[in-house]
Amino acid sequence: MISADIMTRSMSEVLGWPLLNFVWQGALIASISAILFALCRNARPHLRYLIACVAMLLCLLWPVLSIVQQWQAPQTVSLEAALQMATNTAVALDLVWVKESAFVAGIGACLPLIVSVWSLGVAIMMLRLGLGLLWVHKLGTQHAKGSLADASMTWQCHADRLANKFGIQRQVRLQFRQQLFSPITYGCFKPVILMPASLLSGMSYDMIEALLAHELGHIKRWDYAVNLLQNLVLSLLFYHPAVWWLSRRINAERELIADDLAISVVGHARPLACALQALDKLESGVLYRPGLAANGGDLLSRIRHLIRPDAQPWHWKMASPVLGIGMALLLLMQMPIMATADATMPEHPAMPTAIDGDANTANTANNAAPRRTVYVRTQSEHVLVMEEKTGQILMDKDADTVVPIASLSKLMTAMLIIDAGLDRQEKITITKDDAAVWNTRQIMLKPGQVLTRQSLLELALTASSNIAAKALARTYPGGEPAFTDALQKKISQLKLQQTQLVEATGISTQNRSSAKDIARLVMAAAAYPELSRLSSRSEGAVFIDGTLQKYQSSNALTANQNWNISLSKTGYSKAAGRCLAMRMNIGGKPVIMVLLNARNLDARDSDVMHIRAAMQATTSS
């Protein structure tokens, strides 16, 4: 029975990948914006403000679009989930294999944690924004008393006069408050300007009027609405420095625009410059304001812009965003791309067949059943999973493709040695030719060392020693030519039509086979009790020059007794990648797994563990 949540799209995937993709997307947006800012450095602040706002809007829309695409994209499932579905005869599966890098697979496992941390951060940022808005609103609804009330009424008339000059049709309220250190404006349709009471005694009339005109400039441009959207994007994408940087640029350019509007109304730049200088001397107060403050942006730059607006020269640092674009593209190459069907896959690759014999019955059943396309994540290039007793292939991925198989060849080498009935206790001396082959460092055999044929067989199977396999072939009756002839006869006897073996070790890239033929080879090897015993153990020991030397199996999974591995052989070379052929009992049934050309050991073992977990779930249900 298929688990109900196998194909359910996880919210962590829908949100997690777009959030991670925004790491490079945000860097790309910020880098391009920085280049545009540099090119427009001497233009009016209105143009730079437009660039910053468009960039901030892109920072919001791009992840939203990515979430929609992630939701609509084909859902990928693990090998474990696909195998569980493959056992359901009510649905015929068409598998599309998705290549997944180890980098992406590692991050994918962390998506639930990433989304949880992001959700907590968003909650904190939204709480911060909400409390700030609430504080400003409560401050604006308080009624002034005494001299503050009189000052508010007096300056309300000035505010109305200035609002008419700006052409503002909305009613603007002005109030003075003791709690403030800088003017704040909030509200869209019923705007309110809150001025610090300290300005009444610390600034002249024209300076206060210039600050008031600055705040009315924000109201005329509906800057409060833009500021709310800006803070919303900042709350959602708080984790990216590019969003914070763009937000600061928006604030800086917005203040410059409001300064220009204020000057156009009051007629002089000096009062506003002096007012900004006076604000700078006051205590800055809290760093975060949910409204619009007159002391926002870089005060020194604003004063320079008002008094002496010089042209900014080009500087080589302005070209540094190009590095950001390069890093963004580098991250892009590591991110997952929408899966497409592998052109080498058969039309219906999930159709259960038998590894030998007629599969018409299975085909008929599958043709009658409804079909379903499933996108399966795997890190091995060639996969085959088969029930040994029935010969039914539960899953195969490029199982007919002939590829190098590396040390899996040693299964055939061991079978030929056992078939020959040679004296296992005969002593064999390692020659220079034997020791010249590439070998693992676990057991380093040297020329002149003497071992029994049994010890060499153990080292070839358990530790995957190339030197041992080479010595076994050399001492085969008739030498290596006779051994090669015996290989061809055994291949023909086992009907391995997709297999080519030219030597005993697997070092040669001409030792090639397919996952299906390897499965047949494993079935044949399982009939040799000695071969099964040696290949399935986790460790061993041999006497070399009178010294007992211990070694470990090349397959670390054999150390786990709960896996019930009855035969195992690994292989590795640059051409073959990480390979594994294994026979194990799951739920009392022998199951054969063949995995070829995995990128690394962890990737191969990860696929094996998913397959085993799926088979266990299937047999238990």
C-alpha positions as CSV (number, residue, x, y, z in Angstrom):
1,M,0.0,0.0,0.0
2,I,1.4,3.4,-0.9
3,S,1.9,5.9,1.9
4,A,-0.5,8.8,1.5
5,D,2.3,11.4,1.9
6,I,4.7,10.0,-0.7
7,M,3.7,12.4,-3.4
8,T,2.6,15.2,-1.1
9,R,4.6,18.3,-1.9
10,S,6.4,19.3,1.2
11,M,6.0,22.9,2.3
12,S,9.6,22.9,3.2
13,E,10.5,22.2,-0.5
14,V,8.0,24.8,-1.9
15,L,9.4,27.5,0.3
16,G,12.9,26.2,1.0
17,W,14.4,26.1,-2.5
18,P,13.0,29.6,-3.5
19,L,14.5,31.0,-0.3
20,L,17.9,29.4,-1.0
21,N,17.7,30.4,-4.7
22,F,17.2,34.0,-3.6
23,V,20.8,33.9,-2.2
24,W,22.1,34.1,-5.7
25,Q,19.1,36.0,-7.1
26,G,19.5,38.8,-4.4
27,A,23.2,39.0,-5.1
28,L,22.6,39.3,-8.8
29,I,19.9,42.0,-8.3
30,A,22.1,44.0,-5.9
31,S,25.2,43.7,-8.2
32,I,23.3,45.0,-11.2
33,S,21.7,47.8,-9.1
34,A,25.1,48.8,-7.8
35,I,26.4,49.1,-11.4
36,L,23.4,51.2,-12.4
37,F,23.9,53.4,-9.3
38,A,27.5,54.0,-10.3
39,L,26.5,54.9,-13.9
40,C,23.8,57.3,-12.5
41,R,25.9,58.7,-9.7
42,N,25.5,62.3,-11.0
43,A,21.9,62.0,-12.1
44,R,18.9,63.3,-10.1
45,P,18.1,61.2,-7.0
46,H,14.7,60.4,-8.6
47,L,16.4,58.0,-11.1
48,R,18.4,56.3,-8.4
49,Y,15.3,56.0,-6.2
50,L,13.4,54.4,-9.1
51,I,16.3,51.9,-9.7
52,A,16.4,51.0,-5.9
53,C,12.6,50.6,-5.7
54,V,12.4,48.4,-8.9
55,A,15.3,46.3,-7.4
56,M,13.4,45.9,-4.1
57,L,10.3,44.9,-6.0
58,L,12.2,42.3,-7.9
59,C,13.5,41.0,-4.6
60,L,9.9,40.3,-3.7
61,L,8.6,39.1,-7.0
62,W,11.4,36.7,-8.0
63,P,11.0,34.5,-4.9
64,V,7.2,34.6,-5.3
65,L,7.6,33.4,-8.9
66,S,10.0,30.8,-7.8
67,I,7.5,29.5,-5.2
68,V,4.8,29.3,-7.9
69,Q,7.2,27.4,-10.2
70,Q,8.3,25.1,-7.4
71,W,4.6,24.3,-6.7
72,Q,3.9,23.6,-10.4
73,A,7.1,21.7,-11.1
74,P,7.1,17.9,-11.3
75,Q,7.4,16.5,-7.8
76,T,10.5,14.4,-7.3
77,V,10.5,11.5,-4.9
78,S,13.3,9.4,-3.4
79,L,14.2,5.9,-4.4
80,E,12.5,4.7,-1.3
81,A,9.2,6.3,-2.2
82,A,9.4,5.2,-5.8
83,L,10.0,1.6,-4.8
84,Q,7.0,1.6,-2.4
85,M,4.9,2.9,-5.3
86,A,6.3,0.3,-7.7
87,T,4.9,-2.5,-5.5
88,N,1.4,-1.3,-6.1
89,T,0.0,-3.2,-9.1
90,A,-3.0,-0.9,-9.3
91,V,-0.8,1.9,-10.8
92,A,1.7,1.5,-13.5
93,L,4.6,3.9,-13.1
94,D,6.7,5.7,-15.8
95,L,9.9,6.8,-14.1
96,V,11.8,9.9,-15.0
97,W,15.2,9.9,-13.4
98,V,16.4,13.2,-11.9
99,K,20.1,13.7,-11.5
100,E,20.8,15.2,-8.1
101,S,24.2,16.5,-7.0
102,A,25.6,15.6,-3.6
103,F,25.6,19.4,-2.8
104,V,21.8,19.7,-3.6
105,A,21.0,16.5,-1.7
106,G,22.8,17.7,1.4
107,I,21.0,21.0,1.4
108,G,17.7,19.3,0.6
109,A,17.9,17.3,3.9
110,C,18.2,20.6,5.8
111,L,15.2,22.3,4.1
112,P,12.8,21.8,7.1
113,L,15.3,23.4,9.5
114,I,16.0,26.2,7.1
115,V,12.3,27.0,6.6
116,S,11.7,26.8,10.4
117,V,14.5,29.2,11.1
118,W,13.2,31.5,8.4
119,S,9.7,31.4,9.7
120,L,10.9,32.3,13.2
121,G,12.9,35.2,11.7
122,V,9.9,36.5,9.7
123,A,7.7,36.3,12.9
124,I,10.3,38.3,14.8
125,M,10.6,40.9,12.0
126,M,6.8,41.2,11.6
127,L,6.4,41.6,15.4
128,R,9.1,44.3,15.3
129,L,7.3,46.1,12.5
130,G,3.9,45.8,14.1
131,L,5.0,47.0,17.5
132,G,6.7,50.0,15.9
133,L,3.6,50.9,13.9
134,L,1.5,50.5,17.1
135,W,3.9,52.8,19.1
136,V,3.8,55.5,16.4
137,H,0.0,55.3,16.1
138,K,-0.5,55.6,19.9
139,L,1.9,58.5,20.0
140,G,-0.1,60.3,17.3
141,T,-3.5,59.8,18.9
142,Q,-2.4,61.3,22.2
143,H,-3.7,64.8,22.9
144,A,-1.2,67.5,23.6
145,K,-1.6,69.7,26.6
146,G,-0.5,73.2,27.6
147,S,2.2,74.8,25.5
148,L,2.6,71.9,23.2
149,A,-1.1,72.1,22.3
150,D,-0.7,75.8,21.5
151,A,2.5,75.2,19.5
152,S,0.7,72.4,17.6
153,M,-2.2,74.7,16.7
154,T,0.1,77.5,15.6
155,W,2.3,75.3,13.4
156,Q,-0.8,73.5,12.0
157,C,-1.6,76.7,10.2
158,H,1.9,76.8,8.7
159,A,1.5,73.1,7.8
160,D,-1.8,73.8,5.9
161,R,-0.2,76.7,4.0
162,L,2.8,74.6,3.0
163,A,0.5,71.7,2.0
164,N,-1.4,74.0,-0.3
165,K,1.9,74.9,-1.9
166,F,2.7,71.2,-2.5
167,G,-0.8,70.7,-3.9
168,I,-1.7,68.1,-1.1
169,Q,-5.5,67.6,-1.0
170,R,-5.4,65.3,2.1
171,Q,-5.8,66.7,5.6
172,V,-2.4,66.7,7.3
173,R,-2.3,66.8,11.1
174,L,0.8,68.2,12.9
175,Q,1.6,67.5,16.6
176,F,4.6,68.1,18.8
177,R,5.8,65.3,21.2
178,Q,8.3,65.2,24.0
179,Q,9.3,61.6,23.3
180,L,10.8,62.3,19.9
181,F,14.3,63.3,18.7
182,S,13.4,63.7,15.0
183,P,10.3,64.4,13.0
184,I,8.3,61.3,11.9
185,T,5.5,61.1,9.3
186,Y,3.0,58.2,9.1
187,G,-0.3,57.5,7.5
188,C,-1.3,57.4,3.8
189,F,-4.9,58.8,3.6
190,K,-4.8,60.7,6.9
191,P,-1.2,61.6,7.3
192,V,0.2,62.8,10.6
193,I,3.5,64.6,11.2
194,L,5.0,64.3,14.7
195,M,7.6,66.9,15.5
196,P,10.0,66.8,18.6
197,A,9.1,69.4,21.2
198,S,12.8,70.2,21.5
199,L,12.8,71.8,18.1
200,L,10.7,74.7,19.4
201,S,13.5,75.9,21.6
202,G,16.5,74.6,19.6
203,M,15.7,75.8,16.1
204,S,14.7,79.0,14.4
205,Y,11.4,79.5,12.6
206,D,12.9,79.0,9.1
207,M,14.7,75.8,10.2
208,I,11.5,74.3,11.6
209,E,9.6,75.3,8.4
210,A,12.2,73.6,6.3
211,L,11.9,70.4,8.2
212,L,8.1,70.6,8.0
213,A,8.4,71.1,4.2
214,H,10.6,68.1,4.1
215,E,8.0,65.9,5.8
216,L,5.3,67.3,3.5
217,G,7.4,66.2,0.6
218,H,7.2,62.6,1.8
219,I,3.4,63.0,2.1
220,K,3.1,64.4,-1.4
221,R,5.0,61.4,-2.9
222,W,3.1,58.8,-0.8
223,D,6.4,57.7,0.6
224,Y,4.8,56.1,3.6
225,A,3.1,53.4,1.5
226,V,6.4,52.6,-0.3
227,N,8.1,52.5,3.1
228,L,5.5,49.9,4.4
229,L,6.1,47.7,1.3
230,Q,9.8,48.2,1.8
231,N,9.6,47.0,5.4
232,L,7.4,44.1,4.4
233,V,10.1,42.9,1.9
234,L,12.7,43.4,4.5
235,S,10.8,41.3,7.0
236,L,10.3,38.4,4.5
237,L,13.9,38.5,3.2
238,F,15.7,39.6,6.3
239,Y,18.4,37.0,5.9
240,H,19.9,38.6,2.7
241,P,22.4,41.5,3.1
242,A,21.4,42.7,-0.4
243,V,17.9,43.5,0.8
244,W,19.2,45.6,3.7
245,W,21.6,47.4,1.4
246,L,18.8,48.2,-1.1
247,S,16.6,49.4,1.8
248,R,19.3,51.8,2.9
249,R,19.7,53.1,-0.6
250,I,15.9,53.7,-0.9
251,N,16.0,55.6,2.4
252,A,19.0,57.7,1.3
253,E,17.6,58.6,-2.2
254,R,14.1,59.2,-0.7
255,E,15.5,61.8,1.7
256,L,17.4,63.6,-1.0
257,I,14.2,63.8,-3.1
258,A,12.3,65.2,-0.1
259,D,15.1,67.7,0.5
260,D,14.8,68.9,-3.1
261,L,11.0,69.3,-2.8
262,A,11.4,71.2,0.5
263,I,13.9,73.6,-1.1
264,S,11.5,74.2,-4.1
265,V,8.9,75.3,-1.6
266,V,10.8,77.3,1.0
267,G,13.2,78.8,-1.6
268,H,16.5,78.3,0.3
269,A,18.7,75.3,1.0
270,R,20.6,76.8,4.0
271,P,17.7,76.6,6.6
272,L,17.2,72.9,5.9
273,A,21.0,72.2,6.0
274,C,21.3,73.9,9.3
275,A,18.3,72.0,10.6
276,L,19.8,68.7,9.6
277,Q,23.1,69.7,11.3
278,A,21.1,70.5,14.5
279,L,19.3,67.1,14.3
280,D,22.7,65.4,14.0
281,K,23.7,67.0,17.3
282,L,20.6,65.7,19.1
283,E,20.5,62.1,20.4
284,S,19.8,59.8,17.5
285,G,17.3,57.7,19.6
286,V,16.3,54.3,18.4
287,L,17.8,52.9,15.2
288,Y,14.6,51.6,13.8
289,R,11.6,53.8,12.9
290,P,8.5,52.4,11.2
291,G,7.6,55.9,10.0
292,L,9.6,58.4,7.9
293,A,12.2,60.3,9.8
294,A,13.8,63.6,8.7
295,N,17.3,62.4,9.9
296,G,17.2,59.3,7.6
297,G,20.0,58.6,5.1
298,D,23.5,59.9,5.4
299,L,23.2,63.4,6.9
300,L,26.6,64.5,5.8
301,S,25.8,63.6,2.2
302,R,22.5,65.3,2.4
303,I,24.0,68.5,3.7
304,R,26.7,68.4,1.0
305,H,24.0,67.8,-1.6
306,L,22.1,70.9,-0.3
307,I,25.1,73.3,0.0
308,R,27.6,72.1,-2.6
309,P,26.3,69.4,-5.0
310,D,29.6,68.3,-6.6
311,A,29.9,65.7,-9.4
312,Q,31.1,62.4,-8.1
313,P,34.2,61.0,-10.0
314,W,34.4,57.4,-11.2
315,H,36.3,55.0,-8.8
316,W,37.6,51.5,-9.5
317,K,35.6,50.2,-6.5
318,M,32.4,50.9,-8.4
319,A,33.3,48.0,-10.7
320,S,33.4,45.5,-7.7
321,P,29.7,44.4,-8.2
322,V,31.0,42.5,-11.2
323,L,32.4,40.0,-8.7
324,G,29.0,39.8,-7.1
325,I,27.5,38.8,-10.5
326,G,30.2,36.2,-10.9
327,M,29.4,34.7,-7.4
328,A,25.7,34.8,-8.2
329,L,26.3,32.8,-11.4
330,L,28.5,30.3,-9.5
331,L,25.7,29.7,-6.9
332,L,23.2,29.4,-9.8
333,M,25.1,26.4,-11.2
334,Q,24.8,24.6,-7.8
335,M,21.1,25.1,-7.5
336,P,18.6,22.4,-8.7
337,I,17.2,22.7,-12.2
338,M,13.8,21.4,-13.2
339,A,14.0,17.7,-14.1
340,T,13.7,16.5,-17.7
341,A,13.3,13.0,-18.9
342,D,16.4,11.1,-19.7
343,A,16.5,10.4,-23.4
344,T,18.2,7.0,-22.8
345,M,15.3,5.7,-20.6
346,P,12.8,3.3,-22.1
347,E,9.3,4.5,-22.7
348,H,7.9,2.7,-19.7
349,P,10.9,2.1,-17.5
350,A,9.0,1.1,-14.4
351,M,7.1,-1.7,-16.0
352,P,7.8,-4.8,-13.9
353,T,9.6,-7.4,-16.0
354,A,11.5,-10.6,-15.3
355,I,15.3,-10.5,-15.8
356,D,14.9,-13.7,-17.8
357,G,12.0,-15.1,-19.7
358,D,8.7,-13.7,-20.9
359,A,7.1,-10.7,-19.3
360,N,3.9,-10.6,-21.2
361,T,1.8,-11.2,-18.2
362,A,3.3,-8.3,-16.3
363,N,3.0,-6.1,-19.4
364,T,-0.7,-6.9,-19.8
365,A,-1.4,-6.0,-16.2
366,N,0.4,-2.8,-16.5
367,N,-1.3,-1.8,-19.8
368,A,-4.7,-2.3,-18.1
369,A,-3.7,-0.2,-15.0
370,P,-3.7,3.6,-15.0
371,R,-0.3,5.1,-15.6
372,R,1.5,7.6,-13.5
373,T,4.7,9.6,-14.2
374,V,7.0,9.8,-11.3
375,Y,10.2,11.9,-11.0
376,V,12.8,10.0,-9.0
377,R,15.9,11.4,-7.3
378,T,19.0,9.2,-7.5
379,Q,22.7,9.7,-7.3
380,S,23.8,6.5,-9.1
381,E,23.8,6.5,-12.9
382,H,22.6,2.9,-13.3
383,V,20.3,1.1,-10.8
384,L,18.6,-2.3,-10.7
385,V,16.5,-3.8,-7.9
386,M,15.2,-7.3,-8.3
387,E,13.5,-10.0,-6.4
388,E,15.7,-13.0,-6.8
389,K,13.1,-15.8,-6.5
390,T,10.7,-14.4,-9.1
391,G,13.3,-12.5,-11.2
392,Q,11.0,-9.5,-11.1
393,I,12.7,-6.2,-11.7
394,L,11.2,-3.7,-9.2
395,M,13.2,-0.8,-10.5
396,D,15.8,-0.2,-13.2
397,K,17.6,2.9,-14.4
398,D,19.7,2.5,-17.5
399,A,20.1,-1.1,-16.5
400,D,20.9,-2.2,-20.1
401,T,23.7,0.4,-20.6
402,V,27.1,-1.2,-20.8
403,V,29.7,0.6,-18.6
404,P,33.0,-0.1,-16.9
405,I,32.4,-2.2,-13.7
406,A,35.9,-2.0,-12.0
407,S,36.3,-4.6,-9.2
408,L,32.9,-6.2,-9.7
409,S,34.9,-8.3,-12.1
410,K,36.4,-10.1,-9.1
411,L,33.2,-12.0,-8.6
412,M,33.8,-13.8,-11.9
413,T,37.5,-14.2,-11.0
414,A,36.6,-15.9,-7.7
415,M,34.0,-18.2,-9.5
416,L,36.7,-19.4,-12.0
417,I,39.2,-20.2,-9.2
418,I,36.6,-22.2,-7.3
419,D,35.4,-23.9,-10.5
420,A,39.0,-25.0,-11.3
421,G,39.2,-27.0,-8.0
422,L,42.7,-25.8,-7.3
423,D,44.5,-26.5,-4.1
424,R,43.5,-23.6,-1.8
425,Q,46.5,-24.2,0.5
426,E,49.0,-24.0,-2.3
427,K,51.6,-21.3,-1.6
428,I,51.9,-18.5,-4.2
429,T,54.7,-16.0,-4.4
430,I,53.9,-12.4,-5.3
431,T,55.9,-11.3,-8.4
432,K,56.8,-7.8,-9.6
433,D,54.2,-8.0,-12.3
434,D,51.6,-8.8,-9.6
435,A,52.6,-5.9,-7.4
436,A,52.8,-3.5,-10.3
437,V,49.0,-3.1,-10.6
438,W,47.2,-0.3,-8.8
439,N,46.0,-1.4,-5.3
440,T,44.4,-0.1,-2.2
441,R,46.6,0.7,0.7
442,Q,44.7,-1.5,3.2
443,I,46.9,-4.6,2.4
444,M,50.1,-3.7,0.5
445,L,51.4,-7.0,-0.9
446,K,55.1,-6.9,-2.0
447,P,57.1,-9.0,-4.4
448,G,58.5,-12.1,-2.8
449,Q,55.8,-12.4,-0.2
450,V,54.2,-15.8,0.0
451,L,50.4,-16.4,0.6
452,T,48.1,-19.4,0.2
453,R,45.7,-19.3,-2.7
454,Q,42.9,-19.2,0.0
455,S,44.4,-16.1,1.5
456,L,44.6,-14.5,-2.0
457,L,41.0,-15.4,-2.7
458,E,39.9,-13.8,0.6
459,L,41.9,-10.6,-0.1
460,A,40.4,-10.4,-3.6
461,L,36.8,-10.7,-2.4
462,T,36.7,-9.0,1.0
463,A,39.4,-6.3,0.7
464,S,39.2,-6.1,-3.1
465,S,42.9,-6.5,-3.6
466,N,44.0,-6.1,-7.2
467,I,47.4,-7.7,-6.5
468,A,45.7,-10.8,-5.1
469,A,43.4,-11.1,-8.1
470,K,46.3,-10.7,-10.5
471,A,48.2,-13.5,-8.7
472,L,45.2,-15.8,-8.8
473,A,44.9,-15.3,-12.6
474,R,48.6,-15.7,-13.2
475,T,48.6,-19.1,-11.3
476,Y,45.5,-20.4,-13.1
477,P,46.2,-23.6,-15.0
478,G,47.7,-22.5,-18.3
479,G,48.4,-18.9,-17.0
480,E,46.6,-15.7,-17.8
481,P,45.8,-16.6,-21.4
482,A,44.0,-19.7,-20.2
483,F,42.3,-17.6,-17.5
484,T,41.0,-15.2,-20.1
485,D,39.7,-18.0,-22.2
486,A,37.9,-19.4,-19.2
487,L,36.3,-15.9,-18.6
488,Q,34.8,-16.0,-22.1
489,K,33.4,-19.5,-21.6
490,K,31.9,-18.5,-18.2
491,I,30.3,-15.4,-19.7
492,S,28.8,-17.5,-22.5
493,Q,27.6,-20.2,-19.9
494,L,25.9,-17.6,-17.8
495,K,24.4,-15.9,-20.9
496,L,25.8,-12.5,-20.0
497,Q,25.2,-10.9,-23.4
498,Q,26.1,-7.4,-22.3
499,T,29.4,-8.4,-20.5
500,Q,33.0,-8.1,-21.7
501,L,35.8,-9.1,-19.4
502,V,39.5,-9.1,-20.5
503,E,41.4,-9.5,-17.1
504,A,40.9,-10.5,-13.5
505,T,41.2,-7.3,-11.5
506,G,38.8,-4.8,-13.1
507,I,41.5,-2.2,-13.6
508,S,41.0,-2.2,-17.3
509,T,38.1,0.0,-18.6
510,Q,37.4,-2.9,-21.1
511,N,35.9,-4.9,-18.3
512,R,32.4,-3.7,-19.0
513,S,28.8,-4.9,-18.2
514,S,25.3,-3.7,-17.6
515,A,23.4,-3.6,-14.3
516,K,21.1,-6.5,-15.6
517,D,24.1,-8.7,-16.4
518,I,25.7,-7.9,-13.0
519,A,22.4,-9.0,-11.4
520,R,22.7,-12.4,-13.3
521,L,26.3,-12.6,-12.1
522,V,25.3,-12.1,-8.5
523,M,22.6,-14.8,-8.8
524,A,25.2,-17.2,-10.1
525,A,27.8,-16.2,-7.5
526,A,25.2,-16.8,-4.7
527,A,25.3,-20.5,-5.6
528,Y,28.9,-20.6,-4.3
529,P,28.8,-20.9,-0.5
530,E,32.5,-20.0,-0.1
531,L,32.1,-16.9,-2.3
532,S,29.0,-15.8,-0.4
533,R,30.8,-16.3,3.0
534,L,33.9,-14.4,2.1
535,S,32.2,-11.5,0.3
536,S,29.6,-10.9,3.0
537,R,31.9,-10.7,6.0
538,S,33.0,-7.3,7.4
539,E,36.6,-8.1,8.2
540,G,39.3,-10.8,8.0
541,A,42.9,-11.6,8.6
542,V,45.8,-13.3,6.7
543,F,49.3,-14.4,7.6
544,I,51.9,-12.5,5.6
545,D,55.6,-13.3,6.3
546,G,54.5,-15.0,9.6
547,T,52.6,-11.9,10.7
548,L,48.8,-11.8,11.1
549,Q,47.4,-8.8,9.3
550,K,43.8,-7.7,9.7
551,Y,41.8,-6.0,7.0
552,Q,38.3,-4.6,6.6
553,S,35.7,-5.3,3.9
554,S,35.5,-2.7,1.1
555,N,31.8,-2.5,1.8
556,A,31.3,-0.9,5.2
557,L,27.6,-1.9,5.2
558,T,28.6,-5.6,5.8
559,A,29.5,-4.6,9.4
560,N,25.8,-4.1,10.2
561,Q,24.4,-7.6,11.1
562,N,20.8,-6.3,10.8
563,W,21.2,-5.9,7.0
564,N,21.4,-9.7,6.4
565,I,23.9,-9.3,3.5
566,S,24.6,-12.7,1.9
567,L,26.8,-11.5,-0.9
568,S,28.6,-8.2,-1.6
569,K,31.1,-6.8,-4.0
570,T,32.2,-3.2,-4.5
571,G,34.1,-1.5,-7.3
572,Y,35.8,1.8,-8.0
573,S,37.7,3.5,-10.7
574,K,37.6,6.9,-12.3
575,A,35.8,5.5,-15.3
576,A,33.4,3.3,-13.3
577,G,32.7,5.5,-10.4
578,R,31.5,3.9,-7.2
579,C,29.8,0.5,-7.9
580,L,28.1,-2.0,-5.7
581,A,26.5,-5.4,-6.3
582,M,24.8,-6.9,-3.2
583,R,22.4,-9.6,-2.3
584,M,20.5,-9.4,1.0
585,N,17.4,-10.9,2.7
586,I,14.6,-8.5,3.4
587,G,11.4,-9.9,4.9
588,G,12.6,-13.4,4.2
589,K,13.1,-12.7,0.5
590,P,16.4,-12.4,-1.3
591,V,16.8,-9.1,-3.0
592,I,19.6,-8.1,-5.5
593,M,20.7,-4.5,-5.8
594,V,23.1,-3.2,-8.4
595,L,24.3,0.4,-8.4
596,L,26.9,1.6,-10.9
597,N,28.7,4.9,-11.4
598,A,27.8,6.8,-8.3
599,R,29.8,10.0,-7.9
600,N,31.1,9.1,-4.4
601,L,30.8,6.6,-1.6
602,D,28.2,8.6,0.3
603,A,26.0,9.0,-2.7
604,R,26.1,5.3,-3.5
605,D,25.4,4.2,0.1
606,S,22.6,6.8,0.3
607,D,20.8,5.1,-2.6
608,V,21.3,1.7,-1.1
609,M,19.8,2.8,2.2
610,H,16.7,4.3,0.6
611,I,16.2,1.1,-1.4
612,R,16.5,-1.1,1.6
613,A,14.1,1.1,3.7
614,A,11.5,1.0,0.9
615,M,11.8,-2.8,0.7
616,Q,11.4,-3.2,4.4
617,A,8.3,-1.0,4.4
618,T,6.9,-3.0,1.6
619,T,7.4,-6.4,3.2
620,S,6.2,-5.3,6.6
621,S,2.9,-3.9,5.1
